[in-house]
Amino acid sequence: MELKLKRPICFFDLETTGINISKDRIVEIAILKVYPNGNKESKTWLVNPEMPIPPETTAVHGIDDAKVANEPTFKQLAAQVNDMIKGCDLAGFNSNRFDIPLLAEELLRVGLDFDMKNTVAVDVQTIFHKMEKRTLAAAYQFYCQQDLENAHSAEADTLATYEVLKAQLDRYPELENDINFLSDFSSRKQFADFAGFIAFNKEGQEVFSFGKHKGKLVEQVMEDEPGYFGWIQNADFPLFTKKVLTAIRLRKLNNSLNA
């Protein structure tokens, strides 16, 4: 089934030096632009990240320092990339949590603005996760290789949940066998920024999600401790996080002037 489009959409994928949104860099970017009339155009660029590519990362995507040594930097390519995606919606696989945030950092780093206000983003991975079976019975079969008898009886479901969690700890070494860690890992929070430093509370207000002001309203912290804003702006936080924080500060200032 062909997509019904009102404006172009750019499917894109990044290969990078790592998975740290604020510190890592792009080494390859591919964009497939699909127009409402069905026409397509695609571009792929190798990118010199101006930093070493770790061997463990090269083992994943096959791009090493030698391969990109003579390639253009992102700063040299940024205008082309920006022109290709300008006025388009975006799509990718796990793109909402990784590719879009990292692309935003790269563009902001070279002085090109990035704003998602008028852009729709489609994450194909999220659709996959939502549409495929994610029931306890499916999890029990996947992790424990057993059929769940008497599904939806409280006793059977409780025991299966316990067995699935233990099996997950066995399967994924990156999961810490610590209840606080597992609680944080399994929580689903809404954030104002890509990196998750600024979250929304139940009332839809921005709150800090880290550090000494964790859980406190961003606007209130900036009023009580103005220097905290400056500290974040000068520290090693993602550029998009700094942009969101600046927007909140300007909004509060405008509200005060209009009061």
C-alpha positions in Angstrom: 0.0 0.0 0.0 1.4 3.4 -1.0 1.6 6.1 1.5 -1.0 8.9 1.3 1.1 12.0 1.7 0.1 15.7 2.0 3.8 16.7 1.8 7.1 14.9 1.4 8.4 12.5 4.0 12.1 11.7 4.6 13.0 8.2 5.8 16.5 8.4 7.2 19.0 6.4 9.1 22.3 7.3 10.8 25.4 5.3 11.5 27.4 7.0 14.3 30.5 6.8 16.5 28.3 5.6 19.4 25.0 6.1 21.1 25.6 9.2 23.2 23.3 11.8 21.7 25.3 14.8 22.9 28.8 13.5 22.3 28.8 11.1 19.4 28.9 12.0 15.7 27.4 10.8 12.4 29.7 8.7 10.2 27.0 7.9 7.6 23.6 9.3 6.8 21.1 8.0 4.2 17.9 9.8 3.3 15.0 8.5 1.1 12.6 11.4 0.3 9.2 10.3 -0.9 6.9 12.9 -2.5 3.1 12.9 -2.5 3.0 12.0 -6.2 5.1 8.8 -5.4 8.4 10.1 -6.8 11.5 9.3 -4.7 15.0 10.6 -4.4 17.7 9.3 -2.2 21.1 10.4 -1.0 23.8 8.7 1.1 26.8 10.4 2.6 29.8 9.1 4.4 30.9 11.7 7.0 34.2 12.4 8.7 33.2 12.6 12.4 36.4 14.5 13.3 36.8 12.0 16.2 38.0 8.4 16.4 35.5 5.7 15.7 35.7 3.1 18.5 36.5 -0.5 17.3 33.4 -1.9 18.9 31.3 0.6 16.9 33.1 -0.3 13.7 32.3 -3.9 14.4 28.6 -3.0 14.1 28.5 -0.9 11.0 31.8 -1.6 9.3 32.9 2.0 9.0 36.4 2.8 10.4 38.6 5.8 10.6 40.3 5.1 7.3 37.0 4.8 5.4 35.9 8.3 6.3 39.3 10.0 6.5 38.9 11.8 3.2 35.1 12.3 3.4 33.4 15.7 4.2 32.6 16.7 7.7 29.0 17.2 8.8 29.5 20.9 8.8 30.4 20.7 5.1 27.3 18.6 4.4 24.8 20.2 6.8 23.3 22.6 4.3 22.6 19.7 1.8 21.1 17.6 4.5 19.0 20.5 5.9 17.7 21.4 2.4 16.7 17.8 1.8 14.6 17.5 4.9 13.3 21.0 5.1 9.5 21.2 5.0 9.3 17.4 5.2 8.0 14.9 7.8 10.5 12.4 9.1 10.4 8.6 9.6 12.8 6.0 10.7 13.3 2.9 12.9 13.8 3.9 16.5 14.2 7.4 15.1 12.2 9.2 17.8 14.6 8.1 20.5 17.9 8.2 18.6 18.2 9.3 15.0 16.1 12.5 15.2 17.8 13.7 18.5 21.3 13.0 17.2 20.6 14.7 13.9 19.1 17.7 15.8 22.4 17.9 17.8 24.5 17.9 14.7 22.5 20.6 13.0 22.4 22.8 16.0 26.1 22.3 16.5 26.8 23.9 13.1 24.4 26.7 13.6 21.4 25.4 11.7 18.1 25.6 13.6 16.1 22.4 14.2 12.5 22.5 15.2 9.9 19.8 15.3 6.9 22.1 15.9 5.5 21.7 12.3 7.0 18.3 11.6 5.4 14.9 12.1 7.7 12.0 13.0 6.8 8.4 12.3 8.8 5.7 14.2 8.4 2.4 12.5 9.8 0.5 15.5 7.1 1.9 17.8 4.4 0.7 15.3 6.0 -2.7 15.2 6.1 -2.9 19.0 2.5 -1.8 19.3 1.1 -4.0 16.6 2.8 -7.3 17.3 1.6 -9.4 20.2 2.9 -8.0 23.5 0.7 -10.2 25.8 2.0 -12.0 28.9 1.3 -15.3 27.1 3.5 -14.2 24.1 6.2 -13.1 26.5 6.1 -16.4 28.4 6.4 -18.3 25.2 9.3 -16.1 24.0 11.3 -16.0 27.2 10.4 -19.3 28.8 9.5 -21.4 25.8 6.3 -22.5 27.5 2.6 -22.1 26.9 0.7 -20.2 29.5 -2.1 -22.4 30.8 -5.0 -20.7 32.4 -4.1 -17.3 31.0 -5.9 -14.4 32.7 -6.3 -16.3 36.0 -4.5 -14.2 38.6 -2.4 -17.1 40.0 -1.1 -18.2 36.6 -0.4 -14.7 35.4 1.4 -13.8 38.6 3.7 -16.8 38.4 4.3 -16.3 34.6 5.2 -12.7 35.2 7.8 -13.7 37.9 9.3 -16.3 35.6 9.5 -13.9 32.6 11.3 -11.3 34.7 13.9 -13.8 35.8 14.3 -15.0 32.2 14.8 -11.4 31.0 17.6 -11.0 33.5 19.2 -14.2 32.2 18.8 -13.1 28.5 19.9 -9.4 28.8 23.2 -8.9 30.7 22.8 -5.1 30.5 19.8 -5.4 32.8 20.9 -4.9 36.4 19.4 -7.3 38.9 18.3 -4.4 41.0 14.7 -3.4 41.6 15.2 0.3 41.5 17.1 -0.1 38.2 14.4 -2.3 36.8 11.7 0.2 37.9 13.4 3.1 36.1 14.1 0.9 33.1 10.6 -0.2 32.7 8.9 3.2 33.3 7.4 5.1 30.4 7.8 8.9 30.8 7.1 11.8 28.6 9.9 14.3 28.1 10.1 17.8 26.8 13.5 17.2 25.3 14.9 14.2 23.4 17.5 13.2 26.0 15.0 13.1 28.9 16.4 15.7 31.2 13.2 17.7 31.2 10.0 15.7 31.8 6.3 16.5 32.1 4.5 16.0 35.4 0.9 14.8 35.6 -0.3 18.4 35.1 1.7 18.7 31.9 4.2 21.1 33.4 8.0 20.8 32.7 10.0 19.4 35.6 13.7 18.5 35.9 14.2 14.7 35.8 17.8 14.6 37.2 20.0 16.1 39.8 19.3 18.1 42.9 16.2 19.6 41.4 14.7 16.3 40.2 10.9 16.6 40.2 10.8 20.4 40.6 9.1 22.7 38.2 11.7 24.1 35.7 10.1 27.6 35.8 10.2 27.6 39.6 13.9 26.5 39.7 14.9 29.2 37.3 13.1 31.8 39.4 14.6 30.6 42.7 18.1 29.8 41.4 18.8 31.7 38.2 22.4 30.4 38.1 21.2 26.9 37.4 20.1 27.9 33.9 23.6 29.3 33.2 25.2 26.2 34.6 23.2 23.9 32.2 23.9 26.2 29.3 27.7 25.9 29.9 27.8 22.3 30.9 27.9 19.2 28.6 24.2 18.9 28.0 22.6 18.2 24.6 22.1 21.3 22.5 18.4 20.5 22.1 17.9 20.3 25.8 19.5 23.7 26.1 17.2 25.0 23.4 14.1 23.6 25.2 15.2 25.2 28.5 15.8 28.5 26.8 12.3 28.4 25.3 10.8 27.7 28.7 12.7 30.6 30.1 11.5 33.0 27.4 8.0 31.8 27.8 8.1 32.6 31.5 9.6 36.0 30.7 6.9 36.8 28.2 4.2 35.7 30.6 5.6 38.0 33.3 5.7 40.9 30.9 2.1 40.3 29.8 0.7 39.8 33.3 
